[in-house]
């Protein structure tokens, strides 16, 4: 078994000062490295690869692999972000874009490979390209296209289209053009005479794709009639997985509750089908097999859920893949669990069937800011009918998990400084997860305490602990588990959104100046060995170091453990969509913070200095900081 060789022999002093030989203290870098653990890499060693997303043929033609799913309406209308009934039944497709502009010819060939037969006797799937802007009120979401043509059928599952010029500007294709296009999809069943008709609907739309002519690949740039150009590269928080921000002309997001529900922009075939089938499981009640969304057929899963569980479906706690929410005082919690310590009667986690947990009261405390504003903080107190050594854990948002999984161990460990060798007051500690007895340790990444090393391990743990489902028995076996893993790995990341450029720019500076960036690292790069090629070699901006930090007594749980006040640095991407996706704002591990400012003011321990700096900010800088955080 390969073990990451990051353990050095010890700390050696360093010398400086003109070669005087005077020893002033240990070398901080050597000191940090000496305290790092040896961990087994999550993915096997081997040559780094970026995958087949963009390749160049011997004749100079660029080939880009693209994939998608059917949509109920156009990009800027209702039913674009949602998932129609039976969306998981062969309603995905693959596209291959062959770009000869890079080879000196004004020609792009696009081949469409649906996962179900197209209509034989009904309408032919059409190809719309080159948006016309400034057409507010048009039925197609405020825009139409210069070109609308039928695709050329090659077989029931292959159609082609060739683009030879840029009609928007009346000239040949040019490197740097953005070819925006969508398909009007007609699957078998659009005509009663069609052979092999698909069950349910048969007429759909595709994503709106924005292809980078002569360069290859898709871009989330969305200059349409909303007049919003962007996001620029440094605002693409999820790198190539970043999805477009779809808004109306006034900047209002379209279907914002689905902001964390789309798959990665650069998703590769055959992952879209696995994503859709994984989503089906995510939305299925595991005691009956019923789909939460009306009109979908049930899964034959009766009997897979055991007698003890917190919820019947994943979506019950992770609504639209967002954070959990707290109930009113006196009500039973739904998307929060109690992890137990030293409670043999109940095991590692309290289940509602053993003792229901209610939010019994809220304990307020006030913080006065430098300008006299008073902010009331709220500490929730939970009651299970008896005193328990417990750690309350609210369901976290699920965005960007695959990207965090793809970050190399060496990148995470490079930020660790458990003994604070550099004396900056920040001592991030890597979490170790040993899995089965005898296994070499792996680096923890997921969960409030970074207890899970991979998306797969998190899925297994959540199925067993929260849903009462074993993953090796009954109908929920390895294939179902794999579908859930694919779904969670490939949820796309929303870009940073800027409504007030100067205020957000200032907020970015304040974020760095007060010290937030010491733990909420802005930029990381994924490695080259993740099994999903779309997650490799991506520069991402999750604003986390994935390390454990002591957050002070105020944020300690009631476990009684020495690490009660330690928490993994929470990623900040998707933060600005919390209320729209989850329906409420409940931040931090137990949901106590009803706003981003409250969450900041709860910080203590290693973050005490940064928290105090925020308290001391003038109002203008504080509002800028909050505007920046809301843009993520």
N, C-alpha and C positions, 0 to 999 in steps of 0.2 A: 504494500500500500504506500502510495506516495504521500509524504508529509511535507508541508510547506516549511522550508528551512529558514526560520526567522528568529531563532533563538541564538543569541551571541553568548560568548563565554562570560562576560561581565562588564562592569563599568570601568573605563580607564580615564584618568584625569587628562584634561587638555591643557596646553600651555599657550600663552600668547604674551605679547608685550616685548616685541623686538628680540625674541629668542633669549630672554633673561633666564628662562628655566623655572620661573616662579609658577607654582601650581595653585590655581585659584579655585578649582572645583571640578566636579565631574563633567565630562562632555555630555551635554543634554541629549544629543542624538544617540550616542552610544548607550546612555542610561535608558532612554526610551526603548531602544531595540532589545536591550537585555531583559526587559520585563515582559516582552511579547511572548505569547504562547505558541507552541507548534500546533498547527491545525491541518486537518486533511482538506485539500481543495474539494469544493462541491462538485466540480466537473473535471473529468480526467485530463491530465496533461496531454499535449499534442500540439501540432502546428496550428497557430491562430488562423482562423478563416472568417471572412466577412459574409460569405454566402452568395446566392445567385441573384440577389435583388437587381443589380445592374452589372452587365457584362458586356464585353466588346468582342464581336466576331472577327475573324481574320480579314474580312472585307471592310472593316472599319465601322460597321453598323452597330449602334448601341442597342442592347436588348434589356428592357426593364420588365420584371415580373410584378404584376399587380393583381390584387384580388379584392372581392367585395361581397356584399349581400344585397338582396332586393330591398327596396324602400317603398313605402306606401304612397308617398308624394314627393314633390321636388324639394330641393335642399332647404329652402326658406319657408316651408309650409309645415303645418301639423302633419304628423304621421311620417315625417322623415327620420327623426331620431328614435321613434318608438319601434317596436317589433310587432309586425302583423301576426295574425294567427298562423300557426304551422310554419313559422319562420325557420324552424330547425329542420324542415323536411326538404332537403335538396334545393334550397333557395339561395345558395352561394354560387360564386362563379370565379373564374380565373381570366385574366387578361394578359396578353403578351404584346408589348409595344416595341416595334422594330424601327429604329430611328436612323435614317440614312443621312440626315443633315450633317451629322458629325463626319460622314464619309464624303461630303461634298455634293449631295443630291437633295433636292427639295421634295422629300417623300418620307412619310411615316405610315407604317402599316400596323393596324391594331386588330388583333384576333381575340375573339370572345369565345370562351369555353364554359358554358353553363353546366351546372351539376345536374340538370334535368333537361329532357328534350325540349326544344323550342316548338312553337305551334307549327303544324304542317299546313293546315288549311286556313288558319286565321291570319291576323296581321303579322308582318315580318318585323322582327326587332329593329328599331331604328336608332340611328347614331346622330346626336345633336352636338355641334361643336362651335367654338368661338362665341362666347357670350356677347350679347348686346346689352349695354348698361343704360341706367337712367330711365327704366321703364316701370316706375312704381305703379302698382295697380294691376299689372299683367297677371294673369291667372297662374303663371309658372313661377310664383314666388318673387315677382318683381323683375323678372328678366326673361329673355328668350334667346335664341341662338341664330347666328348668321346661316348655319348649315343644318339641315334636317333631312337625312337620307336613310333609306333602307339599307341594312347591312346585307352583304352577299352571303347566302347560305352555302356552306361547303358540305356540312352533314348536320344531322339533328342536334349535335352538340359542338358545332364549330361554325362561327360566322366571322366575316372579315370586313374591314373598312380601310380605305387608303386616304390619307390627307396629303395634298400636294401644295397648298398655298395658305396664306394668312388673309382671309377675306375681310377681317376686321380693319386691316391696314392696306389691303389691295396690293399685296406683293408676295414673292416666294417666302417660304419658311426661313427663319433666321435663328441661329443659336441664341438662346436667352428668351425666346418667345415662351409664353405660358399658354399651352393648348388646353383650354378647359372644355371638357366634354362629358356627356352623360348618355345613357342608353334608355330607350323606351322598351321595356322587356315584355315579351309575350311568350309564355311557356305553354307546353302542351295542355290542352283543355280550354284554350281561348276560343276554339271552335269545337262544336259538338262532335265533329267528325275526326278530330285529332286522335291518333293512336297514343297509347300510354299517357293518358291525361294525369296531371298532378292533382292531388286532392286539395281542395280549397281554392283560393284565388290563383289567377294565372297571369294577370296584367299588373306590371310593376314598373318602377323606375330604378335606376342605379344611383350610386353615389355621384356627386359631381367631382370628377377627377381633374386635377391641375398638373399637367405633365410639363416638365422642363425640357423644352426642345433643344437638341444638340448637347444636352448635359446628362440627361437621363434622370429617372426618379420622379416622385411626386413631391409637391410642395403644399403646405397648408396656407399659402398666401391666398387671401380672399378679397381681392379688390372687385367688389360688385356694386350694385346700386346703393348699398349701405354706405359707400364711400370710405370704407375702412380698409386700409392697406396693412397687411401684416398677417401673421406675426413675423418680424425679422428673425434671423437665425438665433440671436441671443435670447429671444422670448419663447423659443420652442423648447419648453421645459422638458419634454420627453424625447428630444432628438428627433430621429426619423419616425418615431411612433406618434408624434404630436398630431392631433386631429385639428381640422379647421374650426375656428370660432364662427358659428353661424348666427348672424344677427339681422334684425330688420334695419331699415334706413335710419332710425333714431338710435341705433346701438343696442336695442333691447334684444337679449338672447332669445332664440327660438327654442322652445321646449327645453328650458334650462335644467329640468329635473333629470334629463337624460345625458347631462354633460359628462358624467363618469361612466356611461354605459356603452360607448362606442368602441369598436376594436381599433387596434393600432393602424395608422395610415399606411404603414409599409408592410402590413400583414402579408404573409406568403402562403401560397397554396401547399398543402390542403388545410391549413389551420383555420380558415373561416368556418368550415363545416364543423370542425371540432369545437370551435368557440360557440357556435350556435347550439350545438347539442349540449355543451357544458352549461350554457345559459339556461337551457330547458331544465336541467337538473337543479340549477340554482333556484329556479322559480317553481319547483315541484314540492308539494307536501309529502314528506317521506313516509307518513303513516298510511296514506290512502293512494298515493301516486297521482293525485289531482294537480293539474297545473293552476297556479295562482291566477294567471290571466285567462279570462273567459274565452271560450271557443276553441281551446286546444285540447287534443285528446290526452287522456291520462297515460302515465307510465305504469307498467305492471310491477310496482314496487311494494305491494302490500306485504307486511310482515318483516320488512328490513329494519324498522325502527324499534329499538328496545323499550323497556318500561320507564327508563329515566332519561329525560331530555329537557333542554331549555326551550327549544322551538321545534316546529314541524318542518320548517324550510329555511334555507340560507337567507332568503330575501326577507324573512320575518325580522331579522336583526340588522341586516345590511340593505335597507331600502335603497334601490337604485344605486347600489354599491357605495353608498355614503356612510356617514357615521351614525351610530345609534343615538337615541334621544332618551331623556329622562321623562318619567311619567309625572303627573301632578302629585303633590304631597298626599300621602295616604294610599296611593294606588300601587299595584304590583309592578315591578320592573319587567320589561320585555327584552330589551337589547343590551342588558348589563348582567354580568354573572359575578359570583363570588368565588374566587380561587381560595382554597382553604389550606391552612398549615396546622399540622398536629391535631386533626379532627378525625380520628379513625372511624367514628360512627358514620361519617358521610363521604369519606375519601378525599380526593383532591379538589372537588368542586361541588357546590351545593346545587341540587336540582329542585325545581318547583314541586315535584312530587314528594320530596323529602321535607321541605319547609319553604313555603313561598316567601319571597323577599319583597318588601315594600320600601318605598321612599318615605321614611317616617317624619323627617323634618329637614329644614334648611337652616344652617347656622350662619348668620351674616357677620361680616366684619368690614370695616371701612378703611379706605386708603385715600389720603389727601394728596393730590398732585401739586406740582410747584405753582400752578396758577390758581390754586384754591378749589379746583374741581374735586368733588368727592365721588369716588367709585366704590360701590358696595360689592364685595365679593361674597360668594355663596358656597358654603361647604355642605354637601349633601350627607345625610346620615341615613343608613339603611338598617332595616330591622328584619331579622329572620326569626323572631320569637325567642331568641336566646343569644347570649354573647358568643361570638365566634372570632377566632383568629383568621382574618380574611383579607383578601385584596380585591377590591371592586374593580372590574374591568369592563369598560364600555366598548361596544363593537366599533372598530376603527374603520376608516375609509379604505377602500381596496384598490386605489388607483396606483399604477406604476409598479406593481409587485414584480413583474417579470424583469424589469430593468434593474431593480434593486438586487434581485437574485443573480443577475449577470455581472455584477461588479466583482472584480477579482478580490480575493482575500488580502492580497498585498496592498491594494488601494485602501481598504478599510483600516488595516493595521497600521498603515503609515500615519494615520491621524491619532492613533491611540497614545495615551500618555498616563498610564494608570497611577504612577507615583509622582506625577507633576514635575518631571525632571526640568522643564523649562521655567518653572516657577510662575506661570501665568494664571494660576488658580483653577485651570481647567484640566481635569484628569480623566478623560474618557477611557472607559474600560471595555475591552471586547468581551462579549458574552460567548460562552462555550456551550455547545449542545452535544451530548455524547450519544444520544439515540439509544440503541440496544446495548446491553451489557457487553463490554469487551471492544466496542467500536472506538476507533480513534475520534478525538473531538473535532467537531466542525464549528465554524463561526456562526453564531446566531445572528439573524437579521430581522425576523418578523415577530410580532407580538409586542405588547407593552414592555416586556422585559427582555426582548430579543431572544426568546426561548426557542424559536424555530429556525433552522438553518436554511430552509428552502420552501418554495411554494407547495411542493408535494408534501413535505412534512407538516406544514400548516394545515393543508386540506385534511390529512389523516387525523390530526389532533382535533380539529374542529368537528369533523364528522362524529368522532367518538365521544368527545367531551360535551358538545353542545346539542348534537342531534341524536345521540344514542345509537349511532349506526356503525357497525363494523365494516371495514373496507375489504375484507377477504371472505365474506360470507353472503349468502342470499343473492339478491339481484344486483346489489351495488358492489360490483367487483372492480378489477383492475381497469377495465375499459371505461367504466363510468367515472372512476377516480381520475383517469387520464384526461377525460373531457373537462372535468372541473378545473384541473390544473391548467389546461390550455386556455380556458375562459379567463381565469384570474391572471395568467401571465400576460395576456395580450389585450387587456383593457387599455385603450389609448389615453394619453395625457392631454388635457386641455392646455393651450398656450397661455402665457401671461397676457392679460388684457389691460390696456392702458387707456383710460378715459381722460386723465389729466396728466399730460406728459411731464411737465415741470414738477408737479407735486410728487409723482411716482419716482422721478429721478432723484428728487431730494430725499424721499423716503428710503430709497436704496442706499444713499450715503449715510443716513441716520442709522439704518440697520447695521451697517458695518462699524460705524463710529461708536455705538454703544456696546458693541461686542457680541451681538446675536450670532454673527457669522462664525464665532469660534466653535460652536457646536452644530449650528444649522449651516453646514458647508454648502456653498452655492453650487459648485460644479464638481461632478464626478464623471469618469469615463468607464463604460462597461468593457469587459474583457472580450476576447475573441473565441471563447470555447463554449459558450452556452449552446445547448442543442437547437434553439430557435434562432435562425440566422438573422431575423429582423431585430433581435435584441443585442446583437454583437456590435462592438466598436461604436457605441453611441455616446456622444457628449450630452449629458443630461444635467438638469438643475433641480434636484429634489429638495435641497436645503435640509440635509441631514448628514450625520457622519455614521449612523447606524451603530453607535456606541452607547454604553450605559453611562449615565452621569448622576451624581448625587444632587438631587434637586431640593434638599433641605427638609427640615421636620414638617413644614407646612404641607408638603405634598407626599409625606410618608403614608403608606397604607397601614392597615391594622393587622398585618401578618405577624408582627413581632420578630421578623427576621432582620439580620444585620443590614440586608440590602433593601429594606422597606422603602427607603427614600430614593432608590436608584430607578431610573426609567430610561428607556431607549429614546434618543432624540427623534421626535416625530417629524416625518417629512412634511413640508409645507405646500407641495403642489396640490392644487385642487381646493385649497383653503377658502378661496373667495366664493366657491359654489356651495359651501356648507349648508346655508339656510335654504337655498333653492333646491338642493338635492334631498336633504334629510328632512326638511320642513321645520327645523329649529336648529339653534346653535348650542351644542353641548360639547365643549372641548375639554381636553385633558383626560386622564385615565378613568375618572369616575363621572365625567360630564359636568363638573362643577362650574366651568367657565361658560357664561352665556354670551361672551363676546371675545374677540381676539385680545382686546386690552385687558380683560379680566384674566385671561390665560397668562399673559405676560406678567401681570402683577402677582400671580401665584408663584412665580419662579423664585427659588431660593438656592441655598447651597452654592454649587459652582456657578450658578447663574445669578447670584445675588447682586453682584456688581453691575451686570447688565440691566437687571430689573431696577435697581436704584437709579441708574443713568436715565432710564425711561421716565421714572417718576420726576426727575429733575428737568426734563425737557421743557422748553417753551411750547405753548399750545400748537404753534404753527408746525414745529418739527414733529410733535407727537401725531398730529393729524396726517402729516406726510408719511410717517412710518406706517400708520394704519392703512393709508391708501395703497402703499406698496404691498403690504401683506394681503390686502383684499384683491390685488391684481393677480395674485398667484393662483 
